[in-house]
């Protein structure tokens, strides 16, 4: 289940961000939300990822965090007809050119997995 490895890397990144804030003298209470960019070609099942995250984030500052996901459409360059633009996944493993149906493509986008930012709540009362 590769969702678990994504969940683990998200948690690690967040815990590192929390540690950095602590080093700056701040007092993070909770990581409440995360904004992700996920390419449709990653085939990540977000429900599974969230479930895995809930399990590993239990009793951490990230417990109960909300996921906001922006999906990125596959972007291709067709090596047969030269079409460049968005494409739809044909099945679970591939995409095809919407003009000529070729699968001889250069994939230029759609495999992203980026943490855009996270919302950390702080204890402001010094
Ligand atoms: Zn084409």
Backbone and ligand atoms as CSV (ligand in chain L), in Angstrom:
chain,resi,resn,atom,element,x,y,z
A,1,UNK,N,N,0.851,-1.194,0.000
A,1,UNK,CA,C,0.000,0.000,0.000
A,1,UNK,C,C,0.882,1.238,0.000
A,2,UNK,N,N,1.026,1.867,-1.177
A,2,UNK,CA,C,1.972,2.974,-1.207
A,2,UNK,C,C,1.402,4.249,-0.584
A,3,UNK,N,N,0.093,4.256,-0.310
A,3,UNK,CA,C,-0.469,5.401,0.407
A,3,UNK,C,C,0.199,5.579,1.770
A,4,UNK,N,N,0.581,4.468,2.392
A,4,UNK,CA,C,1.211,4.566,3.713
A,4,UNK,C,C,2.537,5.315,3.621
A,5,UNK,N,N,3.298,5.075,2.541
A,5,UNK,CA,C,4.575,5.784,2.445
A,5,UNK,C,C,4.354,7.274,2.189
A,6,UNK,N,N,3.296,7.619,1.433
A,6,UNK,CA,C,2.979,9.047,1.269
A,6,UNK,C,C,2.555,9.648,2.607
A,7,UNK,N,N,1.716,8.918,3.344
A,7,UNK,CA,C,1.250,9.407,4.638
A,7,UNK,C,C,2.436,9.628,5.572
A,8,UNK,N,N,3.386,8.685,5.543
A,8,UNK,CA,C,4.566,8.801,6.400
A,8,UNK,C,C,5.398,10.018,6.015
A,9,UNK,N,N,5.574,10.238,4.709
A,9,UNK,CA,C,6.391,11.390,4.325
A,9,UNK,C,C,5.692,12.704,4.649
A,10,UNK,N,N,4.350,12.737,4.554
A,10,UNK,CA,C,3.625,13.945,4.962
A,10,UNK,C,C,3.840,14.204,6.450
A,11,UNK,N,N,3.661,13.150,7.241
A,11,UNK,CA,C,3.811,13.315,8.689
A,11,UNK,C,C,5.222,13.780,9.039
A,12,UNK,N,N,6.231,13.168,8.404
A,12,UNK,CA,C,7.613,13.562,8.675
A,12,UNK,C,C,7.849,15.028,8.322
A,13,UNK,N,N,7.317,15.449,7.178
A,13,UNK,CA,C,7.496,16.841,6.749
A,13,UNK,C,C,6.828,17.795,7.735
A,14,UNK,N,N,5.636,17.416,8.195
A,14,UNK,CA,C,4.916,18.285,9.127
A,14,UNK,C,C,5.615,18.358,10.484
A,15,UNK,N,N,6.095,17.196,10.955
A,15,UNK,CA,C,6.763,17.190,12.259
A,15,UNK,C,C,8.043,18.026,12.192
A,16,UNK,N,N,8.697,17.988,11.030
A,16,UNK,CA,C,9.897,18.800,10.856
A,16,UNK,C,C,9.550,20.289,10.879
A,17,UNK,N,N,8.439,20.636,10.206
A,17,UNK,CA,C,7.988,22.035,10.202
A,17,UNK,C,C,7.640,22.495,11.612
A,18,UNK,N,N,7.009,21.600,12.372
A,18,UNK,CA,C,6.641,21.929,13.755
A,18,UNK,C,C,7.908,22.150,14.595
A,19,UNK,N,N,8.902,21.283,14.401
A,19,UNK,CA,C,10.168,21.430,15.139
A,19,UNK,C,C,10.838,22.761,14.798
A,20,UNK,N,N,10.796,23.120,13.507
A,20,UNK,CA,C,11.395,24.393,13.091
A,20,UNK,C,C,10.717,25.569,13.778
A,21,UNK,N,N,9.387,25.488,13.894
A,21,UNK,CA,C,8.655,26.565,14.571
A,21,UNK,C,C,9.040,26.646,16.044
A,22,UNK,N,N,9.221,25.486,16.665
A,22,UNK,CA,C,9.620,25.463,18.084
A,22,UNK,C,C,10.993,26.097,18.262
A,23,UNK,N,N,11.891,25.818,17.291
A,23,UNK,CA,C,13.231,26.400,17.372
A,23,UNK,C,C,13.182,27.912,17.231
A,24,UNK,N,N,12.149,28.400,16.560
A,24,UNK,CA,C,11.981,29.852,16.423
A,24,UNK,C,C,11.313,30.456,17.655
A,25,UNK,N,N,11.076,29.623,18.663
A,25,UNK,CA,C,10.500,30.125,19.896
A,25,UNK,C,C,8.982,30.146,19.912
A,26,UNK,N,N,8.369,29.555,18.887
A,26,UNK,CA,C,6.908,29.530,18.855
A,26,UNK,C,C,6.391,28.257,19.520
A,27,UNK,N,N,5.101,28.253,19.763
A,27,UNK,CA,C,4.513,27.123,20.467
A,27,UNK,C,C,3.352,26.519,19.666
A,28,UNK,N,N,3.675,25.675,18.703
A,28,UNK,CA,C,2.601,25.087,17.888
A,28,UNK,C,C,1.728,24.162,18.726
A,29,UNK,N,N,0.423,24.329,18.581
A,29,UNK,CA,C,-0.519,23.503,19.331
A,29,UNK,C,C,-1.050,22.361,18.494
A,30,UNK,N,N,-1.267,22.662,17.206
A,30,UNK,CA,C,-1.997,21.719,16.380
A,30,UNK,C,C,-1.723,22.018,14.908
A,31,UNK,N,N,-1.601,20.959,14.113
A,31,UNK,CA,C,-1.586,21.159,12.664
A,31,UNK,C,C,-3.004,20.859,12.199
A,32,UNK,N,N,-3.721,21.890,11.776
A,32,UNK,CA,C,-5.155,21.706,11.549
A,32,UNK,C,C,-5.521,21.340,10.120
A,33,UNK,N,N,-4.748,21.850,9.151
A,33,UNK,CA,C,-5.090,21.570,7.755
A,33,UNK,C,C,-3.833,21.453,6.918
A,34,UNK,N,N,-3.959,20.709,5.817
A,34,UNK,CA,C,-2.871,20.644,4.852
A,34,UNK,C,C,-3.457,20.834,3.460
A,35,UNK,N,N,-2.705,21.539,2.621
A,35,UNK,CA,C,-3.099,21.713,1.220
A,35,UNK,C,C,-2.126,20.948,0.343
A,36,UNK,N,N,-2.671,20.018,-0.418
A,36,UNK,CA,C,-1.848,19.164,-1.263
A,36,UNK,C,C,-2.178,19.374,-2.730
A,37,UNK,N,N,-1.175,19.171,-3.567
A,37,UNK,CA,C,-1.385,19.084,-5.013
A,37,UNK,C,C,-1.061,17.656,-5.420
A,38,UNK,N,N,-2.023,16.980,-6.005
A,38,UNK,CA,C,-1.826,15.577,-6.345
A,38,UNK,C,C,-2.139,15.366,-7.823
A,39,UNK,N,N,-1.163,14.882,-8.561
A,39,UNK,CA,C,-1.374,14.569,-9.972
A,39,UNK,C,C,-2.262,13.342,-10.110
A,40,UNK,N,N,-3.170,13.377,-11.088
A,40,UNK,CA,C,-4.096,12.248,-11.253
A,40,UNK,C,C,-3.366,10.962,-11.647
A,41,UNK,N,N,-2.180,11.081,-12.213
A,41,UNK,CA,C,-1.444,9.879,-12.610
A,41,UNK,C,C,-0.724,9.206,-11.452
A,42,UNK,N,N,-0.730,9.821,-10.290
A,42,UNK,CA,C,-0.096,9.167,-9.149
A,42,UNK,C,C,-0.930,7.984,-8.667
A,43,UNK,N,N,-2.235,7.995,-9.008
A,43,UNK,CA,C,-3.154,6.933,-8.598
A,43,UNK,C,C,-3.243,6.778,-7.088
A,44,UNK,N,N,-2.949,7.863,-6.386
A,44,UNK,CA,C,-3.069,7.803,-4.932
A,44,UNK,C,C,-4.550,7.785,-4.553
A,45,UNK,N,N,-4.918,6.849,-3.721
A,45,UNK,CA,C,-6.276,6.802,-3.186
A,45,UNK,C,C,-6.298,7.677,-1.941
A,46,UNK,N,N,-6.907,8.862,-2.078
A,46,UNK,CA,C,-6.838,9.796,-0.954
A,46,UNK,C,C,-7.515,9.248,0.295
A,47,UNK,N,N,-8.591,8.482,0.134
A,47,UNK,CA,C,-9.253,7.942,1.323
A,47,UNK,C,C,-8.312,7.018,2.086
A,48,UNK,N,N,-7.569,6.205,1.332
A,48,UNK,CA,C,-6.599,5.304,1.982
A,48,UNK,C,C,-5.470,6.087,2.625
A,49,UNK,N,N,-5.044,7.142,1.917
A,49,UNK,CA,C,-3.962,7.959,2.461
A,49,UNK,C,C,-4.412,8.607,3.772
A,50,UNK,N,N,-5.637,9.152,3.776
A,50,UNK,CA,C,-6.138,9.801,4.994
A,50,UNK,C,C,-6.252,8.804,6.136
A,51,UNK,N,N,-6.728,7.610,5.801
A,51,UNK,CA,C,-6.877,6.580,6.825
A,51,UNK,C,C,-5.509,6.213,7.401
A,52,UNK,N,N,-4.534,6.004,6.519
A,52,UNK,CA,C,-3.183,5.663,6.976
A,52,UNK,C,C,-2.621,6.784,7.841
A,53,UNK,N,N,-2.895,8.017,7.408
A,53,UNK,CA,C,-2.378,9.162,8.163
A,53,UNK,C,C,-2.985,9.223,9.559
A,54,UNK,N,N,-4.298,8.989,9.627
A,54,UNK,CA,C,-4.962,9.027,10.931
A,54,UNK,C,C,-4.349,8.026,11.898
A,55,UNK,N,N,-3.980,6.874,11.349
A,55,UNK,CA,C,-3.397,5.833,12.206
A,55,UNK,C,C,-2.024,6.259,12.709
A,56,UNK,N,N,-1.165,6.715,11.781
A,56,UNK,CA,C,0.211,7.028,12.213
A,56,UNK,C,C,0.306,8.358,12.947
A,57,UNK,N,N,-0.689,9.250,12.736
A,57,UNK,CA,C,-0.631,10.569,13.379
A,57,UNK,C,C,-1.342,10.591,14.728
A,58,UNK,N,N,-1.859,9.442,15.125
A,58,UNK,CA,C,-2.567,9.391,16.394
A,58,UNK,C,C,-1.643,9.832,17.527
A,59,UNK,N,N,-2.165,10.659,18.421
A,59,UNK,CA,C,-1.399,11.182,19.561
A,59,UNK,C,C,-0.235,12.075,19.158
A,60,UNK,N,N,-0.257,12.591,17.925
A,60,UNK,CA,C,0.736,13.607,17.566
A,60,UNK,C,C,-0.004,14.930,17.391
A,61,UNK,N,N,0.765,15.963,17.143
A,61,UNK,CA,C,0.211,17.301,16.941
A,61,UNK,C,C,-0.638,17.350,15.652
A,62,UNK,N,N,-0.488,16.349,14.816
A,62,UNK,CA,C,-1.206,16.314,13.533
A,62,UNK,C,C,-2.508,15.501,13.586
A,63,UNK,N,N,-2.839,14.981,14.738
A,63,UNK,CA,C,-4.047,14.169,14.833
A,63,UNK,C,C,-5.281,14.975,14.426
A,64,UNK,N,N,-6.133,14.379,13.586
A,64,UNK,CA,C,-7.379,15.031,13.177
A,64,UNK,C,C,-7.214,16.088,12.102
A,65,UNK,N,N,-6.046,16.154,11.496
A,65,UNK,CA,C,-5.797,17.164,10.465
A,65,UNK,C,C,-6.708,16.974,9.246
A,66,UNK,N,N,-7.132,18.105,8.690
A,66,UNK,CA,C,-7.998,18.077,7.518
A,66,UNK,C,C,-7.145,18.146,6.243
A,67,UNK,N,N,-7.526,17.341,5.243
A,67,UNK,CA,C,-6.813,17.341,3.953
A,67,UNK,C,C,-7.595,18.139,2.915
A,68,UNK,N,N,-6.921,19.095,2.300
A,68,UNK,CA,C,-7.488,19.775,1.138
A,68,UNK,C,C,-6.649,19.374,-0.070
A,69,UNK,N,N,-7.301,18.808,-1.068
A,69,UNK,CA,C,-6.542,18.258,-2.200
A,69,UNK,C,C,-6.946,18.939,-3.494
A,70,UNK,N,N,-5.920,19.410,-4.199
A,70,UNK,CA,C,-6.135,19.951,-5.537
A,70,UNK,C,C,-5.559,18.933,-6.518
A,71,UNK,N,N,-6.416,18.404,-7.396
A,71,UNK,CA,C,-5.947,17.395,-8.335
A,71,UNK,C,C,-5.415,18.054,-9.606
A,72,UNK,N,N,-4.338,17.524,-10.104
A,72,UNK,CA,C,-3.730,18.062,-11.317
A,72,UNK,C,C,-3.936,17.080,-12.473
A,73,UNK,N,N,-4.541,17.597,-13.529
A,73,UNK,CA,C,-4.819,16.756,-14.700
A,73,UNK,C,C,-3.514,16.369,-15.401
A,74,UNK,N,N,-3.506,15.199,-16.018
A,74,UNK,CA,C,-2.336,14.829,-16.801
A,74,UNK,C,C,-2.116,15.841,-17.935
A,75,UNK,N,N,-0.866,16.191,-18.158
A,75,UNK,CA,C,-0.505,17.102,-19.235
A,75,UNK,C,C,0.502,16.364,-20.108
A,76,UNK,N,N,0.185,16.267,-21.395
A,76,UNK,CA,C,1.012,15.407,-22.250
A,76,UNK,C,C,1.498,16.144,-23.500
A,77,UNK,N,N,2.562,15.591,-24.068
A,77,UNK,CA,C,2.992,15.977,-25.406
A,77,UNK,C,C,2.966,14.701,-26.236
A,78,UNK,N,N,2.149,14.711,-27.302
A,78,UNK,CA,C,2.023,13.513,-28.140
A,78,UNK,C,C,3.181,13.437,-29.114
A,79,UNK,N,N,3.868,12.287,-29.111
A,79,UNK,CA,C,5.018,12.126,-30.002
A,79,UNK,C,C,4.586,11.778,-31.420
A,80,UNK,N,N,3.304,11.447,-31.608
A,80,UNK,CA,C,2.825,11.104,-32.956
A,80,UNK,C,C,2.220,12.301,-33.688
A,81,UNK,N,N,1.323,13.043,-33.015
A,81,UNK,CA,C,0.656,14.145,-33.723
A,81,UNK,C,C,1.043,15.526,-33.206
A,82,UNK,N,N,1.818,15.565,-32.124
A,82,UNK,CA,C,2.285,16.856,-31.644
A,82,UNK,C,C,1.338,17.586,-30.710
A,83,UNK,N,N,0.179,16.965,-30.416
A,83,UNK,CA,C,-0.758,17.598,-29.479
A,83,UNK,C,C,-0.086,17.824,-28.134
A,84,UNK,N,N,-0.322,18.998,-27.583
A,84,UNK,CA,C,0.158,19.235,-26.226
A,84,UNK,C,C,-0.978,19.808,-25.406
A,85,UNK,N,N,-1.229,19.210,-24.257
A,85,UNK,CA,C,-2.289,19.723,-23.410
A,85,UNK,C,C,-2.759,18.685,-22.428
A,86,UNK,N,N,-3.968,18.895,-21.926
A,86,UNK,CA,C,-4.526,17.972,-20.943
A,86,UNK,C,C,-4.909,16.651,-21.598
A,87,UNK,N,N,-4.882,15.603,-20.814
A,87,UNK,CA,C,-5.325,14.301,-21.299
A,87,UNK,C,C,-6.045,13.585,-20.171
A,88,UNK,N,N,-6.873,12.642,-20.539
A,88,UNK,CA,C,-7.593,11.882,-19.532
A,88,UNK,C,C,-6.944,10.512,-19.390
A,89,UNK,N,N,-6.875,10.014,-18.164
A,89,UNK,CA,C,-6.368,8.646,-18.010
A,89,UNK,C,C,-7.269,7.658,-18.751
A,90,UNK,N,N,-6.670,6.741,-19.483
A,90,UNK,CA,C,-7.439,5.759,-20.232
A,90,UNK,C,C,-7.857,4.618,-19.315
A,91,UNK,N,N,-6.947,4.219,-18.476
A,91,UNK,CA,C,-7.239,3.157,-17.518
A,91,UNK,C,C,-6.344,3.424,-16.323
A,92,UNK,N,N,-6.094,2.409,-15.536
A,92,UNK,CA,C,-5.324,2.660,-14.322
A,92,UNK,C,C,-3.851,2.916,-14.568
A,93,UNK,N,N,-3.368,2.550,-15.732
A,93,UNK,CA,C,-1.927,2.713,-15.918
A,93,UNK,C,C,-1.541,3.740,-16.960
A,94,UNK,N,N,-2.461,4.184,-17.792
A,94,UNK,CA,C,-1.994,5.052,-18.853
A,94,UNK,C,C,-2.933,6.153,-19.252
A,95,UNK,N,N,-2.408,7.021,-20.103
A,95,UNK,CA,C,-3.214,8.081,-20.693
A,95,UNK,C,C,-3.057,7.985,-22.208
A,96,UNK,N,N,-3.966,8.614,-22.900
A,96,UNK,CA,C,-3.858,8.607,-24.350
A,96,UNK,C,C,-4.059,10.012,-24.892
A,97,UNK,N,N,-3.596,10.213,-26.120
A,97,UNK,CA,C,-3.741,11.503,-26.781
A,97,UNK,C,C,-5.204,11.691,-27.178
A,98,UNK,N,N,-5.827,12.811,-26.763
A,98,UNK,CA,C,-7.242,13.011,-27.115
A,98,UNK,C,C,-7.452,13.281,-28.606
A,99,UNK,N,N,-6.402,13.588,-29.349
A,99,UNK,CA,C,-6.548,13.846,-30.792
A,99,UNK,C,C,-6.393,12.581,-31.628
A,100,UNK,N,N,-5.359,11.806,-31.356
A,100,UNK,CA,C,-5.081,10.665,-32.240
A,100,UNK,C,C,-5.077,9.327,-31.503
A,101,UNK,N,N,-5.400,9.332,-30.205
A,101,UNK,CA,C,-5.467,8.098,-29.411
A,101,UNK,C,C,-4.127,7.416,-29.175
A,102,UNK,N,N,-3.061,8.052,-29.570
A,102,UNK,CA,C,-1.752,7.442,-29.359
A,102,UNK,C,C,-1.435,7.355,-27.865
A,103,UNK,N,N,-0.687,6.332,-27.486
A,103,UNK,CA,C,-0.177,6.280,-26.117
A,103,UNK,C,C,1.325,6.528,-26.117
A,104,UNK,N,N,1.825,7.016,-27.263
A,104,UNK,CA,C,3.248,7.319,-27.414
A,104,UNK,C,C,3.454,8.777,-27.003
A,105,UNK,N,N,3.531,8.977,-25.709
A,105,UNK,CA,C,3.448,10.333,-25.175
A,105,UNK,C,C,4.621,10.653,-24.280
A,106,UNK,N,N,4.873,11.942,-24.207
A,106,UNK,CA,C,5.769,12.416,-23.164
A,106,UNK,C,C,4.878,13.005,-22.072
A,107,UNK,N,N,4.996,12.461,-20.874
A,107,UNK,CA,C,4.172,12.940,-19.761
A,107,UNK,C,C,4.847,14.174,-19.156
A,108,UNK,N,N,4.154,15.300,-19.231
A,108,UNK,CA,C,4.761,16.536,-18.723
A,108,UNK,C,C,4.150,16.962,-17.389
A,109,UNK,N,N,3.067,16.358,-17.006
A,109,UNK,CA,C,2.461,16.715,-15.732
A,109,UNK,C,C,1.449,15.676,-15.339
A,110,UNK,N,N,1.109,15.650,-14.059
A,110,UNK,CA,C,0.111,14.695,-13.582
A,110,UNK,C,C,0.674,13.687,-12.599
A,111,UNK,N,N,1.994,13.772,-12.371
A,111,UNK,CA,C,2.608,12.864,-11.397
A,111,UNK,C,C,3.064,13.615,-10.151
A,112,UNK,N,N,2.528,14.819,-9.996
A,112,UNK,CA,C,2.952,15.644,-8.871
A,112,UNK,C,C,2.432,15.090,-7.547
A,113,UNK,N,N,3.218,15.295,-6.535
A,113,UNK,CA,C,2.709,15.110,-5.185
A,113,UNK,C,C,3.402,16.155,-4.333
A,114,UNK,N,N,2.724,17.282,-4.136
A,114,UNK,CA,C,3.357,18.405,-3.453
A,114,UNK,C,C,2.548,18.833,-2.240
A,115,UNK,N,N,3.254,19.116,-1.185
A,115,UNK,CA,C,2.621,19.781,-0.044
A,115,UNK,C,C,2.732,21.271,-0.311
A,116,UNK,N,N,1.601,21.928,-0.564
A,116,UNK,CA,C,1.651,23.368,-0.823
A,116,UNK,C,C,1.905,24.122,0.476
A,117,UNK,N,N,1.097,23.831,1.458
A,117,UNK,CA,C,1.316,24.434,2.770
A,117,UNK,C,C,0.454,23.721,3.792
A,118,UNK,N,N,0.684,24.064,5.028
A,118,UNK,CA,C,-0.109,23.498,6.118
A,118,UNK,C,C,-0.467,24.623,7.060
A,119,UNK,N,N,-1.586,24.462,7.740
A,119,UNK,CA,C,-2.013,25.482,8.697
A,119,UNK,C,C,-1.716,24.975,10.105
A,120,UNK,N,N,-0.845,25.707,10.754
A,120,UNK,CA,C,-0.448,25.345,12.124
A,120,UNK,C,C,-1.070,26.359,13.081
A,121,UNK,N,N,-1.719,25.855,14.109
A,121,UNK,CA,C,-2.275,26.758,15.124
A,121,UNK,C,C,-1.272,26.886,16.265
A,122,UNK,N,N,-1.105,28.131,16.694
A,122,UNK,CA,C,-0.132,28.396,17.753
A,122,UNK,C,C,-0.807,28.827,19.035
A,123,UNK,N,N,-0.081,28.598,20.121
A,123,UNK,CA,C,-0.502,29.148,21.402
A,123,UNK,C,C,0.086,30.558,21.495
A,124,UNK,N,N,-0.766,31.546,21.318
A,124,UNK,CA,C,-0.275,32.918,21.257
A,124,UNK,C,C,-0.002,33.532,22.622
A,125,UNK,N,N,-0.571,32.933,23.632
A,125,UNK,CA,C,-0.401,33.497,24.965
A,125,UNK,C,C,0.980,33.148,25.487
A,126,UNK,N,N,1.869,34.110,25.436
A,126,UNK,CA,C,3.247,33.857,25.838
A,126,UNK,C,C,3.358,33.777,27.347
L,1,ZN,ZN,ZN,-1.623,12.478,-30.756
